[in-house]
């Protein structure tokens, strides 16, 4: 399969990003070691992993704590060498910073979104997976988040496995697997308010703004609702007598 045919398997994705990823995967098939200098969207990673023969043996998509956005690497060792995990300590824990505060501070440094993976919070600490080439820059330049001073350190690889999973498992009772039904339950909204949020561009499905409330959702999709957080969709665990679904989700802290 040539580059054009391969890219056609992923309609709607950025052509430049696909071209870079195709080259890395081809190199890995040829035995050339390497790791991407960017994180890729979860839906794209999942689709490639599901393609028959989509990845060479040993190659993988990877992020610390299994964060949804992942780098591509020819091996686990290469992946870990290409990523840093930063621990950002809030200097004023009485008024904890929010996810949007950290994200805004990173974007104000001029970082492109693909250069870091998903942030997660644990009390007054924010964990940030970032490409290793930019880790020192972030540690030097990000001294404040909003009005709060912060302290940043790079965690050694051996500490990564001791971190809490950034997701908390929940079960939602939803009317269907339509986007509006899940957003309504996720955000504790009426169905009408959920439709309004979707149609006004407040909802993302796998990193893309989705404005169709009738869009189907499947296992592995990552949904975010502005101001209400983010979830990863899991399995349907059962059905009520009235046809409602018990849907497993992972909610990001």
N, C-alpha and C positions, 0 to 999 in steps of 0.2 A: 504494500500500500504506500503510495507516494504521499508527500506532504499535503497536497491539495485534497486528495481523497480522504486522508486522515482528518484534516481540519473540518471537512464537510460532515463528519460524525458529531460535531459539537456546534450546531448552529447558534448564533447569537453571542458566542464568546469572542473576545478581542483577538483579531487576527495576529497581531504582533506577539501577544502572549502565547498563542498556540504555536507560532513559528519557533519561538525560543524553546518551548517545552518539547516540541517534536525533535529538535536538534539534540537536546539533552537525552531524550529516550533513545534516539538512534545511536548516540555515542555510547550509551550504556549497553546496548545490544552488541556494539563492536568492542566491548571490554574497556572502554575509556571511563575512568573514574571521575566523578564530579558531583556537584550539588548546585541546585538553582540558587540564584541570588534574589529570589522572590517567593512569596507564598501564593499558592493557587487556591481558587474557590473550591469549597467542599463538593459541590455538585459535579464539577469537572473531574476532580480526583476520583470520585466514586464511579463515574462513567468509564474512565480509563481503566480503573481496576477491574471493572466488570467485562471489559472487552476480552475476548479470547486471545491469548498471547499479547495482551496489551502492554505488559511490562516484562523486561528480562528477569531472569532468576536473581533474587537478592535485591533488586531495585524496589523502591517504595516511596510513598508519600508519607511525610513525617512531620510531627510537631510535638513539642513537650506537652505532657498531660493530654495527648490526643486532641489538641485543639483543632477545630474544623478546618481552618486554613493551614495548608501544609506546604513544605518545600518538597521538591523531587530530588532524590539522590540515588546514586548507583548502589549504595549500601547504607546500613544503619550507621556505621562508623563515619562515613562521609556526611550523612545527614546531621549527626551530632556535632561534627566539626564545623558545619556551616551555619549553625544556629546558636544564639545565646539566649539564656533565660534571665531576664532582669527582675530583681525584686525592688519595687519602689515603695519606700516607707513614708507614709504621711506624717509630717511633723506636727500636725494639730489634730489628734484623733478625736477630740471632743465634738468636732463638726466634720464627720467623715466625708471625704471626697467621693464623688459618684463616677460611674463609668464614663459619662459624657465629659467630665472634667479632665480625666486622663487622656481621653481620645483627642479632645480639643488642644491640649498642651502638645501632644505629639504632632498633630497636623500643623500647629503653629511653628514647629521647627522646620517645616518644609518636607517632612517625611511623606513619601507616597504610601498609599494604603497597602500596597502589595509588599512593602518592606517589613511589615510586622503582622503577626497572627492575632488571634483573639485575646483580648485582655480579660483577666478575671480577678475579682476582688475577694479578699478574705479579711474582713474587718478593716483595719487601717493600712492594709498592704495590698498593692496591685502587682500582679505578675504579668510580665510582658515578654513573649517570645519574639525575637527580632533577628534579622539576618546578622551574622557575626560581623560583617564588614561595617555595620553602622552602630554596633553596641557601644564602642568607646565614645562616639559622637553623642549618643543619647545620654550617657552617663555624665559627660562633661557639660552639655548644654542645658539639660532639663533639671534645673535647680529649684524650680517652682512650678506648682500646678495651681493656677488661679492665684489666690492670696496665700496659699500654703507653701511652706518650704518642704522639700522632699529630699530623701537620701536614697541613692540608688547603688545597688551592688549586683554583680554578676554571679549567679549561683553555679557552683560546680556541677558537672553532669551527674555525679553520684547522688546529689541532693534532689534531682528532678523527680525520682520515683517516690520520694517521701511526701510529695505535695498532695493536698486534697484534690480530688476531682472537682473541677470548676462547675460541674453540673449536679443538680439535685433531681432525683427521679420523682415524678409525680404521675398521677393518672387523672386525665380529664374525661368528663362525660360529654361527648360531642354528638351533635345530630347527624353529622356525616363527615367525610374527609374533604369537603370543600373548604377552600381557604377562609371564607367568611365565618363558617361554623367554628373553625379552630381558633381564629383570631378573637372571636367573641368570648370563648371560654378562656383563652390565654390571658386576655386583657381585662376580663370581668366586665365585658361590655354587652349591651343589647346587640341583637343581630343587625339592626339598622345602623347603630353606631359603628359596628365592625365594617359594614359595607362602606360607610362614609370614610372611614380611616383608610381603607384599601383604595378607594377611588380618588382620594386626594393625595396619594403617594406617600402615605405614612408607613406602609408595610413593604418589607423586602422578603423575597423568597430566594434563598441561595444567592444572596448578595445583589439581587436585581430588584428594583422597584417593580412591584406587581400591582396592576390596577384592575385586574379582573377578579371580582369576588367569587366567580364560579370556578376558578382554577382548582384543579385537583391537587392534593398534597399526598406525598408518599413517604414511606419510611426513609429516614436519612436526610430529609429536607430540613434546612435551617431557616426558621422564620423569625423575623424581628418586627416589633411594633414600636415606633418611636415613642419614647417615654415610658414604655412598659417592659422593655427587656427583650430577651431572645430565648428561643427554645429549639431543641432538636427533636424531630418527630420520631417516635419509636413504633412499636408493634400495636396492633389492635388486640387487646387482651380478651375481649368478649363483647357480647351484644345483649342489651336488655330486651325484655319482651316487647317493648314498643319500638325497637329498632335502633335505639341510641347506641353509640359505641364507647367502650372503655378504651381510651387511647393513652398509651404510655408515652410520656415525654421526658426529656431532660432539660431542665430549666437552668440557664446560666446565672450564676451568682453575680 
